[in-house]
Amino acid sequence: MKSQTYLFVIFCLLLTTGLIEVNNLFHEYFSPMKAQQEHIARLEAQIERQKLQVAMLKNQIADETQQVAWAVPALDKMKPDSKNYALRNIASVSQSAIEPLDLSKPLLEQAKAEFRRGDYDRSAQTFQELMKKYPTSPVLVESLFFQAESYFMGGKYQECLDVVDHMVTQFPDHELTGYILLRQGQILEARHRSEEAEEVFRLVMKKFAYNHELSAQAKKLLQTSVE
């Protein structure tokens, strides 16, 4: 009987020990730390694969770039009149914009000379040509001003007013806009629209008060209009 009891106790101890080992293995394998470590390992493997892909792409791009360079002969070995010379030049610029030659200033002087001669129709056309060819020219505002003056001196008042409206919209703070507004006031006065003309003169006096000559001209025209 005692031997049976002894064997039973040994069996229970072995069973308990086995269960403890199984429990430890279970917790070790299915623990959050184990899962996290496996997840990190998978991410590291994925990163290594991506690095390998990037390296392969870089090598491919380098090979293609070298092939393009070899396809175009060296610049110092070409004649200036060679077809490949121009091709290599373009390749070396790398998307740089080539600015067209700006001849707006000589054209401006030509138009001013026509204006001084009293050929107002011709000068207005030349100013228009200048602005069409060189819309970003630094003399654009000056060209608009003299074009409006050409129309005014040539008796084409509506065309003058159209240019004035354009200057007011595009260059409201420019002093030449202030001067050409005086012409607008004079045209309104000639059309018996005195109240509108007076508003224009007052606007010039207020907006361009820092320009004593301009504000003085506006004040003189306003006094004449009121009288």
Residue pairs with C-beta under 8 A, 6 or more apart in sequence:
28 34
68 91
72 84
72 87
72 88
72 91
73 84
73 88
74 88
75 85
75 88
75 89
75 92
78 84
78 85
78 88
79 85
102 134
102 137
103 133
103 134
104 130
104 133
104 134
104 137
104 138
104 139
104 143
105 139
107 126
107 129
107 130
107 133
107 134
108 127
108 130
108 139
108 142
108 143
110 126
111 123
111 126
111 127
111 130
111 143
111 146
112 123
112 146
114 120
114 122
114 123
114 126
115 123
115 146
115 149
115 150
115 153
118 153
120 150
120 151
120 153
120 154
121 150
121 154
123 146
123 147
123 150
124 147
124 150
124 151
124 154
124 156
124 159
127 143
127 144
127 146
127 147
127 150
128 147
130 137
130 139
130 143
131 137
131 140
131 143
131 144
131 147
134 140
137 143
141 167
141 171
141 174
141 176
141 177
142 176
144 163
144 166
144 167
144 171
144 176
144 180
145 167
145 176
145 177
145 179
145 180
147 163
148 160
148 163
148 164
148 167
148 180
148 183
149 160
149 180
149 183
151 157
151 159
151 160
151 163
152 160
152 183
152 186
152 187
157 187
157 190
160 183
160 184
160 187
161 184
161 187
163 180
164 180
164 181
164 183
164 184
167 174
167 176
167 177
167 180
168 177
168 181
171 177
173 207
175 208
175 211
175 214
178 204
178 207
178 208
178 211
178 214
178 218
179 214
179 217
181 200
181 203
181 204
182 200
182 201
182 204
182 214
182 217
182 218
182 221
184 200
185 197
185 198
185 200
185 201
185 204
185 218
185 221
185 225
186 197
186 221
188 194
188 196
188 197
188 200
189 197
189 221
189 225
194 225
197 221
197 225
198 222
198 225
198 226
201 218
201 219
201 221
201 222
201 225
202 218
202 222
204 214
204 215
204 218
205 215
205 218
205 219
205 222
208 214
208 215
208 218
209 215
